[in-house]
Amino acid sequence: MSHRPPSGLAAVSAALLAMSRHLEVGDVLKTIVASARELLDAQYAALGVPDDHGGFAQFVVDGVSDEQWKAIGPLPRQHGILAAMLHQAKPERLADVREDPRFEGWPDAHPDMSDFLGLPITDGDEIIGALFLANKMCPKPEGGCGFTAEDEELLQILAQHAAIALTNARLYERSRELTIAEERSRLAHELHDAVSQKLFSLRLTAQAAAALVDRDPGRAKGELQQVAALAAEAVDELRAAVVELRPAALDEDGLIATLRTQIQVLDRAHTAEVAFESCGVRALPAAQEEALLRVAQEALHNALRHSGAERVSVTLARRGPATVLRVTDDGDGFDPTAVRRAGRHLGLVSMRHRANSVGGRLTVASEPGKGATIEMEVPGG
């Protein structure tokens, strides 16, 4: 069966729609590269985003396996043809990139490339990235480039929409950063208020105990027991707040490493045993990873603060075409229906909203005296 590249308005529309679906910068970059390679029927595609120090802040490839990419080594420097894309707002179409005077070679593990099409992605006068394609999957004219003028025109259209998608994603991430900063500020205020109230009560109760210790030792003992209870509550408030205020580090570490780190902290901070296990889960879109992390945090908070559990287990695993997060505890359990009627949702409404927002679903299984299991399933991974 002959290989036929996607063509026509439908293919262009599909590529543009794919770019507009994502709000995370990393997802947008991957989609742009994959869309460009498929649309122009190239063997390889790459997109570089410059930093302010003469290198690439991000460099995304498509058509190169993970093993090849690791063998190639560090991110490419801004040199040769790549530099031209980042400093000159004009396209480059070459019959053989290796014969261009600006070509400076590549690492041993780098795939062999010949015909080349590249152009900058611009936002006004600013070059915000450079898109590269190599090895057109078609018979090449003798001494000519497989990429045509029509390919170049199509890639320019794609790059214009890529600039919009990339700018929107950056604005979204900036907005999210501001939202996180506001949330951290709110948590800090809540921490201050909650702990201040506990410490104020602790101080008054300790003073009352001191006043009673000589004339009414029995009442003094009761007040001291109240001091111990208030101190324990203050410690719990601090523990919970410290975990919530920790940056998630999803972008740097990914969901599995972030969950493992936070669960290790909780295991040290609480008397209950908290364990984590992951099996066969690959990277997910950023929005799904964030939703899974927040649901895990809420479920862990409930188990450790309200259930009286001695053991809490968190698992992240594949189930067919989906990824499943499960948080199980051996605590007091509850009647989900009664909790809902009483208005004490234990964060269940928030967790369901997070699951629904990323195309997932949340299930809750619990009975009084039989612990609880919170499960969130999302497609992919």
Disulfide bonds with the S-S distance in Angstrom:
none
